[in-house]
Amino acid sequence: MDKIKMTTPLVEMDGDEMTRILWQMIKDKLIAPFVDLRTEYYDLGLLHRNDTKDQVTVDAANATRKYGVAVKCATITPNRQRMEEYPQLTEMWKSPNATIRSILDGTVFRTPITIDAIRPVVKNWKKPITIARHAYGDIYKSVDFATTEPGECTMTFRGESGEEKTVLVQKVDGPAVWQGAHNKDSSIRSFARACFQYAIDTKQDLWFSTKDTIAKIYDGEFKKIFEEEYERTYKAQFQELGLTYFYTLIDDAVARVIRSEGGYIWACKNYDGDVMSDMVSTAFGSLAMMTSVLVAPDGTMEFEAAHGTVTQHYYRHLKGEKTSTNPMATIFAWTGALKRRGELDGLGDLVGFGQALESACYDTLNAGIMTKDLVGLVEPGFQATAVTSEEFLDAVACRLKAALSGGEG
């Protein structure tokens, strides 16, 4: 078969640990044999980020803005434990995802990949729930420090005009820790617009939740901006499509989500979205079955898996053991990026390839060929066999090749 041609590169961001191993296997087995792949490659592995003082992350984000489409492997955000594991690190580098989100000013939409053989733990969920996570600020751009003696902490803003505002954070009688977080109206407004537009594009209701009864000014600003954008720009389109915009407190939203049937977008602040996307993905089956796409206001998109680097499997891999690591979300990051590149460049064959690869994945799962994390989740009576990551990819490749050559898998 002739390989499918690409006219414009997409940005490829490599990552860490077991997902880095899967990344190369996916390219070798599922993409390179069928697509004349063109990428602008950036190594976002932790040690290379350290070597470049994290400049490679900034470069990758700027390249994504240039080309409009990126695909990213899972990466390590180092904490104290990671600093011990990687003693060559010179700094506890910030989350590369947070850096990229900040530069692109995007919103993250995460949706579970569902199959009939695996029913959600929440029995009344019948449709996927998409988490829209704000991509800027809050604790991900916060500053913090610790103190060891009694005293008080204040927060001061100095405007360019010379005006100052100071508030007392707290007086303490001993050791304490402090954190200062912020957000920008422009970013919140971009978040709101992305959520409303995505709801219109996908014809789904939009829920939004914060805790404005406690953080009256901070979270209250989010609520106010969402209401302004809805009333000014999106209300008529929502009404025409029969869609609903619904605001409630985060704790009430959690209760309502559990009782719902799904099938809507749940917009959350940065930290809430981080946590709730893991909860939703696990309740639907597995964190490895969760897609993630960062959407910027100009339409730029960066696709990735919602999960981390699968550290435990990586250490087993280093010992020479075969692992049964689920590659589905990483595969779907690639298919999402390839389809988007094809749409922008008018390449129907590339779009069709992405769709064919996704279908091959579904066909493989529906045939009962699964990684170990899914086998224990299938419905009674469904026959499933646990295979290694490589065996799963080979099974997908077999079906993909048959589909693209006009045969049967």
N, C-alpha and C positions, 0 to 999 in steps of 0.2 A: 504494500500500500504506500502511496505517496504521502509524505508527512504534510500535515496541515501547516500552512504558512502564517506567520505573524508579521505585521508591518511596523508595529510600534512595541518597544520593550515594555514590560511591566517591572516594577521594582520588587526584587526578591530580598527578604531579610531573613538570614539564617539565625538559628537560635542555639539552645543549650540541651545537654543531656540526652535523654531518650528520644525526645521529640526531634532533636537534630539527626539522630540515627534514622528515624522514620522518614524525616524530610527527604533525605537522599534516596531512600528506598522507594518512596512514592514517585520521585522524579525518574528514577531508573526504570521502574516497572510499569508505571501508569501514564507517564507523560512523554518522556523522551522517545519511546518507540513510535509515537503517533503524531507528535507535534514538533515542529522545528522551533523549539522554545527559544525566545529572546527575552533575557532579563538583564537588568542592571543590578548586580549583586552587591549586597552589603552584609558583612559578617557581624551580627549583633550578639555573638557568643560573649559571655561575661569577660573572658580574658582579653579578647580583642577590644571590647569596650574599655577595659582598664588600660590597655596599651595606648589607646587613642584619647584617653581622658574623656571618654564618652562622646567625642566629636563624631564618631561614626553613626551614632543614633541621630544626631542633628542632620547629618548629611543624608541619611536614609529618608528622613521626614521631608527634607527639602526636595529630594529626588521624587518622592511620591507626589508632592505638589506639582512638580514639573510634568510628570507622565500621567498623572490622574488615577493610576491603579497600582496597588501594591499587595503583596501576599507576605505574611509574616509568620515565622515559626515562634513557638513559645520560648520565652527567655527567663533567666533568673534575675530577680530583684534581690540583691544581697541584704541579709540581716546579720546579726552578730554571729549566729551559727555558721552562716555562709562565709563570713570573714575568717573563721577558724578552718573551714574546709578548703578555702582558697587563700592561703597565707600570702600569696604574691599580690593580692589586691591592695591598692594604695588608698582606696576610699570606698565607703559604703555607697556605691552609685545608686542614683534614684531609678525608679521604675522606667524602663525604656518606653513602655506603653503610655505612661503619663506624659513623658517628654513629647512623644509623637502626637498624642491627642492635643497637647497644648499648642504645638506648632501648627497643626491642621485645623484647630478650633472645631473639632468634630464631635459627633454624638455616636455612641456605641449601641448597636442594636443586636441583641443576642436571642436566638430562637432555637429551641430543641429540635433535633432530628428524630422523627417518630416513625415507628413501624408497628403494624397490627399485632405482632407477636409479643410486644412488650407494652403493657398497659400502665398508665401512671399510677403511682402509689396513692395519689389523691383520686379516689374512684370516680368522682363526678367530673374530672377534667376530661373533656372530649376533644378539645382543640389546643394547639400549641399556644403558649403565652410568650410573647416577645418582650424582653426587658430592654428598655431604652435607658442607657446609663449616660449621665452627663459626663463629659470628657475633660473637664477642666476644674482645677481648684480644690477647695475643701482640704482634707488632710493630706491629699496627694501633692499639694504645693505648699504645705504648711511648714513652719519653722518651729523648733522646740528646743528646750534646754532644761537642765535640772539645777536646783539650788539646794544648799545644805544647811541654811540657817533661817531663823525667823525673819520676816520682812514682808514687803508688799510688792506686787507687780502691777504696773500700769501699761496701757496701750495708748500710743499717741499717733495721730495722723497729722502730717504737715502738708498742707496744700501748696500748690505753686503760687497762690496768691499771698501766702504767708499766714493764712488762717490755720489755727491748730485746734484739734479736738483730742481730749485725753479722758480716758475712763479708767477707773480702778478695776483691775481684773479680780484680785483677791488679796487679803492679808492672811499670812500663814504663821503658825507658831513653831515650825520646824521644817525639815526637808520636804521638798515638793517638786513636782514636774509641771512644766508650762508648755502651752502650744498656742500658736497663732495661725489661724486659717483665714482665707479670703476667697472671694469670687468677684467676677466682674459682670456688670450689667450687660455688656456686649456679648459675653460668652453665654450667659443665661438666656439672652434673647435668641442667639443662634441655636441653642439647645431646644428652646420652645418651638422655633420655626421648623427645625428638623423633625421634631416629633409630630407636629401637626401635618407636615407634608408627607411624612412616611405613613401616617395613618390614612391619609387620603389616597396615596399611591397603592397601598395594600388593602384599602377598604376595611379597616378595622377601627373599633372604638379605641379611644385614648383615655387612660387613667393617669393621673399625676398625684403624687403624695409627698408631703414633707412633714415637718413638725413645727408649724408656725405658731402653735399655742405656747411653745417653750422658747424657741429661737424667733421671737416676734419680729425682729428687724431682719435678721439674716435669712431665715426661711420665708419670712413674709415677703421679701423681695422676689423670691422665686415665684411664689403664688401670684403676686401682683403682675409680674411680667407675663406669665402664662395667660392670665385673664385678659390682659391688654392685647396680646397677639391674637388670641382666639376671637375676641369681639371685633377687632379692627380688620382682620385679614381672612380668617378661616371659618367663621361661624356659618356663613352662607353656604360654603362648599360642604361643610359637615351636614347641614340640614338637607341639602339637595341629595346627598348620598345616604341619608338616614343614619348618620354616625353620631355618636355621643362623645362629648368631652366631659370627664368626671373628675373632680378634685375631692380628695379627702385626706385625713391625717394618715401618716405612715402606719400606725398601729391598726387603725380601722381598715386600711387597705390590705394589710396582711390577712386579717380575718375574712374580708370579702373575697380575696383571691382564693383562699382555701375552699370557700363555699361555691365558687363560680364554676362555670363550664369551660372557661378559657376562651381563646379566640380573640384576644385584644392585645393592645400594647400598653405596658405598664412603665411609665416614665418615672425614673428615680434619680435622686442626687447621686453624686459620684460613689460614695461609700455604700449607700443603700443598694445601688445597682450592682456593685461588686458582689455583695453578699447575696442579694436576692436572685441573681442570675445563677449562682451555684445551687441555691435551694431549688429553684425551678428545674434546672437541668437534672439534678439528682432525683427529684420527684418524678420526672418524666422517664428516667431510666439510668442515665450515666452522664457524668460531667464530660466524658469524651464524645457525647452525642449532642454537642451544643455549638452552633455556628456563631460567629461574631464578625460584625462588619462595622468599621468606623466610617461614618459619612460626614464629610466636610460641607460647609455651606455652598461651595462652588461645585459640588458633585463629586469631588475626589473621594475615592473609596480605598480602604485598606482592610484586607480580609485576613482573619486568623482564627485559630481554635480558641475557645473560651477557657481551656484548662491550662495547667502548668506544664512543667518539663518532665514529669513522671520520674522523680529522682530514684525511688526504690528500684524500679525496673532498670534504670540505667546502671546502677551498681551491680545488679545481677548480670546485665549484659557485659560489663567489664570483666566479670568472672568467667565469661564464656557460656553462660546459660542462655537458653532460648526464652524469650518473653512473649507474653500474650497481651501486648499493649494495643489498645484500641486506636486505630489511625483515622477513624471516620471524620472527626471534626477537622483534622489537618487536611485530609483529602478534600473536604468541602470548602476549606479556605482556598485551595488551589482552583477548584471548579468555579467558585464565585469570582475569583480574580480573572480567570480565563474567559468566563462568560461576559464579564464587564468589559474586558479589553476588546472582545469580539463585538460587543454592542457599540462601543465608541468608534471602532474602526470599520464598522460595516462588514465584519467577517462572519457570515452565517455559519461557515464550517467550524469556526472556533467556538461559537456559542453552542452549536450542536454537539461538539466534542464534550464540552463541560456537562451538558445534559446527559449524554450517553454514559459518561463516567459515573455520574450520580446514580443513574438507573442501574448500572452494573453493580454498584455498591448495595443498592436496595435488593436487587435480585439475589446477590450473594447472601445477605442477611435472611431474606425470606426463604432461602434454601436451607437454612439452619446452620450455615457456616459462620461462626461468630468468634470473637475474642472472649476470653474467660469472664470478663466483667459483665457481659451481657447474658451468658448462658444461664446464670442463676436467676435472671429476671424474667425469663419468658413465661408465657401463660401455660398452665397445665395442659398436657396433650401435644404441645408443640415440640417436635424433635429437633434438638440443637446439639451441635458438636463444638467443643472448644478447640481452637487451633491457635498456632503461634501467629505473631504479627506478619511474618513473611508468608506463611501459608494463606492467611487471609488476603494479602495483597496479590498473591499469585492467583487465587480464585477469582478475584475481581478482574485482574488482567485478562484471564481466560475469557470471561464473559464480555469484557469490553472489546477484545479483539474480534470475537464472534459477531458482536453487534455492528462494529464498524466495517466488517467484511461482508455483512449481509447474511451471516449464518445465525445459528441459535446457540445460546450459551449453555 
